[in-house]
């Protein structure tokens, strides 16, 4: 239904209209398949939904050469970066001249710079590659390293469930739409998901590095840094939190500082004023949300929205100090709340930014239920309990046999010297009290 609404409400000859009409047909087919499936959230309807709502619109739009305006902005930023040393136009006039993204986003335009106007060189394709790689990495991080229970077919249930969940995530309309038309937000939210996965596993350095990479792409990733640092401080201590903060700020500083030094004015005009709607040229990102309505209806509306955004940021930051999140799910909820407030209050925003709160609320809750690790080989059902020895005890037995007999009543250091109770006596048919052997040794 959402895809059909987008298709009917969008202007003609736009990529959003194409996605809406094609995606509505894809979701309808997926709904029919899901209705005939006995398993809820099965993989087959997810594959149908991804094919109809993401893959087919992406291929069709790539063939006809139609994409979101952000694709051209990023490709032009790569051209400016290699020509002038900065990805920002110092004198932008039209909306297409502005680049509201941080310098790292220009890297997605390098294939277009090198190979020209070909489908595989489009920045839209590399947005998709980055998102899929980040989500696959998050699933892999969460499903390896500890013992798993193998499924009935002998496969690892964690990896299988992770793949199915990733397919449903891609099929979600707020994700499938920007993936198809070339939105810049999927790589950012994919990296945030990977950073939260590392946080859940307690890998502070890697979590910080990944969120730092996301922070060089777009401002929307920056609120994740204090949130992840706060949850690591609670779960792993201050040293882990400091390691995460250093790993996050390092890449961001190394990437943003050169752009500021080359042309601070261009950076400020493109990356600060324009996204907030405070520049002379109005941003094309306008939706009838609260911030946009405040600008239209109240005097000095832009100043009011800026103050409200600052107050909401202070409030979320204070909540991290007063009541820090103690799990990745709670951290994702806190981050979603902060980004949702910023999206609602910003005078230059669009409904497509809903990808952030939706993914941050749904995806961590799913991944929190993924088992972590690989399956351990089960013991044969016919083996008695006292024969199920650990690997260490078997190695100790083998070492003892190679070294020769040991003195009476001694065992190699570190080996499990426990014996199966009364094994010899069961075999000979005799039985002695438990302490009989010990009394003879003492005598």
C-alpha positions, 0 to 999 in steps of 0.5 A: 500500500505504501508503494502504491501511495508513493507511485500515485502521489509522485510527479510524473517522470520521476524515479519515485513514481517508477518505484512506487508503481513497480514496487506495488506489483512486487509487494502484491506478489510477495503478499500472495506467496506469504498467504500460502506459506505456513511459516510467518516471515518465511524466506520465499516471500522475502525474496519475492519482495526484494526482487519486485520492490528493489531489484527490478526497479533498480535495474529498470531505472539504471537502464533508462538512466533515471535516478535521485538527484543525490546520485549526480551530486555525489558524482559531481563532488568526486569530480570537484575533489580531484580537480580542486582538492575539495568536493564543495562548490565555492559559489553554488547557485542552483540546488544541484550545485550544493553538496550537503554531505561530508567529504567521505561521500564523494568516494562513491562517485570515483567509479563514475569519474574513472569509467564514465557514464556506465550503469556499473559506475553509477554511485547508486550501485556503490551505495547498494554495495556498501549497504549490503556489505555492511548488513552482511558484516553485521550478520556475520559478526553476530552469528560467529564465535560461540556455540550454536544449536544446529537446525534440523537440516544440519545448517546453522540456524543463526546464519540462516535466520540472519539471511532471512532477516536481511532480506526482509530488511531490504524489502522494507519500503523505507529501505527499498525505495532509496536503494532503488532510486539512489538515496545516500542514506542506506550506506550510513544506516548499514554502517550504523547497524554494523557498529551496533553489532560490534558493540553487542559483541563488545568489540569497542575498537571496531565499533568506533572505527565503523561508526567513524567511517559512517561519520565521514559520510553524513551528519546523521551518523554523528549522534551515534558516536556518544550513544555507542560510547555510553553503552560501551562505558556501561557494559565494558568500562571506561577504557573500552569507551575511550577506545571507541571514541578515539577510533571514531573521531580519528577517521572523521577528523582526518577526512573533514579537516582537509576539506575545511582547510582547503575552503572553509567557506565552501564547507560551511555554506554546503554542509552547515547552512544548506542542510539546515535550510539557513542558506540563501538557496532553499533546500529541496528536502522539504516535507510537511513535518513540524520543522517545515510548518514552524518555518512557514507559520511562525516569525523567525521560524528558522531560528526557532527550529534551530533552537529546538534542535539544539535543545533536543540534542542537549536533552538526549545527551543528558539522558545518556549521562543520567540513564545510559543505555545498558544494551544495544537495543536500548542504545539503538532506541535512544539514537532513533529517538534523537534522530527522529526529533532532529528529522521532525524539527529540521526545516529542511527534511524529507519523509525518506529520512524515516529509514533511520528510526525504522531500521534502528528500532526494528533491526537491533531487536531482530539481531539481538535474538540471533544466536552467536557462534558455530555449532559444536559437534553433538555427542553420539546418543549411544555413548554413556555420560562418563565416556563424554570427555573433554578435548583436554582430557583426551589429550592428557590421556594420549600424552600419558600413553606416549610418555609411559606408565605413571607412578601409582595414584598419580596423574599428569598435571592439569588432566582430569583424573576422575574415573567412571564410578565403579567401572571395574567393579561393574565388569567383574561383578563385585562391588565395594563401598565408596571409601574402601579403596581410599582406606587401603591407600591410607594403610 
